[in-house]
Amino acid sequence: MKRILVIDDDLALLDMIHQWLLRADYETVTATSVSQGLEEYKKLPFDLVISDVFLPDRNGVSLLMEIHEIFPRAKVVMMSGGGGRIDYLKFASVLGAKKILQKPFERDFFLNTVQKAVH
């Protein structure tokens, strides 16, 4: 069973994604901040990390860079609802995000993206 870490500070979205992944037979751990997510990742690396770009303690792109610094082969999917003048999803893609997701997204599209990213 593939292990996925999901990081987002939107608790309703985090719960929804968690349920989608559980129903699709993924083991899922959730976090609401970059620091909490990194703590979980360092305990036991995951097959995939899915993270929002805008988080309360740091930018998700810094999470991507830090994970790749420690675990260069880590697979990361970045997601964002937009905001700001910088296109952080394009930036994340250039920095090695396996896939990017623009919020809002449908369940089937999300799960298809996860399946492609994790394999």
URQUIGI-V29931 format. One record per residue. N is the residue number from 1. RES is the residue in three letters. SS is DSSP state (h for helix, s for strand, l for the rest). OMEGA is omega in degrees with one decimal (* if undefined). NEAR is the number of other ideal C-beta (glycine too) atoms within 12 Angstrom. Layout:
# URQUIGI-V29931
n: {N & N}
res: {RES & RES}
ss: {SS & SS}
omega: {OMEGA & OMEGA}
near: {NEAR & NEAR}
This chain:
# URQUIGI-V29931
n: {1 & 2 & 3 & 4 & 5 & 6 & 7 & 8 & 9 & 10 & 11 & 12 & 13 & 14 & 15 & 16 & 17 & 18 & 19 & 20 & 21 & 22 & 23 & 24 & 25 & 26 & 27 & 28 & 29 & 30 & 31 & 32 & 33 & 34 & 35 & 36 & 37 & 38 & 39 & 40 & 41 & 42 & 43 & 44 & 45 & 46 & 47 & 48 & 49 & 50 & 51 & 52 & 53 & 54 & 55 & 56 & 57 & 58 & 59 & 60 & 61 & 62 & 63 & 64 & 65 & 66 & 67 & 68 & 69 & 70 & 71 & 72 & 73 & 74 & 75 & 76 & 77 & 78 & 79 & 80 & 81 & 82 & 83 & 84 & 85 & 86 & 87 & 88 & 89 & 90 & 91 & 92 & 93 & 94 & 95 & 96 & 97 & 98 & 99 & 100 & 101 & 102 & 103 & 104 & 105 & 106 & 107 & 108 & 109 & 110 & 111 & 112 & 113 & 114 & 115 & 116 & 117 & 118 & 119}
res: {MET & LYS & ARG & ILE & LEU & VAL & ILE & ASP & ASP & ASP & LEU & ALA & LEU & LEU & ASP & MET & ILE & HIS & GLN & TRP & LEU & LEU & ARG & ALA & ASP & TYR & GLU & THR & VAL & THR & ALA & THR & SER & VAL & SER & GLN & GLY & LEU & GLU & GLU & TYR & LYS & LYS & LEU & PRO & PHE & ASP & LEU & VAL & ILE & SER & ASP & VAL & PHE & LEU & PRO & ASP & ARG & ASN & GLY & VAL & SER & LEU & LEU & MET & GLU & ILE & HIS & GLU & ILE & PHE & PRO & ARG & ALA & LYS & VAL & VAL & MET & MET & SER & GLY & GLY & GLY & GLY & ARG & ILE & ASP & TYR & LEU & LYS & PHE & ALA & SER & VAL & LEU & GLY & ALA & LYS & LYS & ILE & LEU & GLN & LYS & PRO & PHE & GLU & ARG & ASP & PHE & PHE & LEU & ASN & THR & VAL & GLN & LYS & ALA & VAL & HIS}
ss: {l & l & s & s & s & s & s & l & l & l & h & h & h & h & h & h & h & h & h & h & h & h & h & l & l & l & s & s & s & s & s & l & l & h & h & h & h & h & h & h & h & h & h & l & l & l & l & s & s & s & s & s & l & s & l & l & l & l & s & h & h & h & h & h & h & h & h & h & h & h & l & l & l & l & l & s & s & s & s & s & l & l & l & l & l & l & l & h & h & h & h & h & h & h & l & l & l & l & s & s & s & s & l & l & l & l & h & h & h & h & h & h & h & h & h & h & h & h & l}
omega: {179.9 & 179.4 & -178.4 & 173.7 & 179.4 & -178.1 & 176.8 & 179.0 & 174.5 & -172.3 & 179.1 & 178.2 & 179.2 & 178.7 & 179.8 & 178.8 & 178.4 & 179.4 & 177.9 & -177.3 & 177.2 & 179.6 & 177.9 & 176.4 & 171.2 & 171.1 & -171.9 & 172.8 & -179.1 & 176.2 & -177.5 & 179.2 & 177.2 & -176.9 & 177.8 & 178.7 & 178.4 & 177.3 & 178.2 & -177.1 & -178.2 & 177.0 & -179.7 & -177.3 & -178.2 & 175.7 & -179.2 & 171.8 & 174.5 & -175.4 & 170.4 & 176.9 & -174.7 & -179.1 & -171.4 & -174.5 & 178.4 & 177.1 & 179.0 & 178.2 & 175.9 & 174.5 & 178.6 & -178.7 & -178.5 & 177.6 & -179.6 & 176.5 & -178.3 & -177.2 & -173.8 & -178.2 & -178.7 & 177.8 & -176.5 & 171.9 & 178.0 & 178.5 & -179.7 & 173.7 & 179.9 & -177.7 & 180.0 & -177.7 & -178.2 & 176.2 & -175.7 & 179.2 & 176.0 & 178.9 & 178.9 & 179.1 & 178.1 & -177.9 & 173.0 & 175.0 & -178.9 & 178.6 & 173.6 & -179.7 & 175.1 & 176.7 & -6.0 & 178.4 & 178.6 & -177.9 & -176.7 & 177.4 & 179.2 & -177.7 & 175.9 & 177.8 & 178.7 & -178.6 & 178.9 & -176.5 & -173.3 & -178.1 & *}
near: {13 & 24 & 23 & 40 & 43 & 44 & 46 & 37 & 26 & 24 & 16 & 13 & 27 & 29 & 17 & 23 & 39 & 28 & 19 & 28 & 34 & 20 & 14 & 23 & 16 & 30 & 20 & 32 & 30 & 32 & 35 & 27 & 25 & 32 & 20 & 26 & 38 & 31 & 19 & 27 & 35 & 20 & 14 & 13 & 24 & 37 & 29 & 37 & 46 & 52 & 51 & 44 & 40 & 30 & 31 & 19 & 20 & 23 & 27 & 41 & 34 & 28 & 43 & 43 & 26 & 27 & 37 & 24 & 17 & 17 & 24 & 14 & 15 & 33 & 33 & 45 & 45 & 45 & 41 & 34 & 21 & 19 & 15 & 14 & 7 & 16 & 18 & 32 & 30 & 17 & 23 & 36 & 23 & 16 & 26 & 26 & 34 & 30 & 30 & 33 & 37 & 25 & 24 & 17 & 24 & 14 & 18 & 12 & 18 & 32 & 26 & 19 & 31 & 36 & 24 & 17 & 28 & 30 & 14}
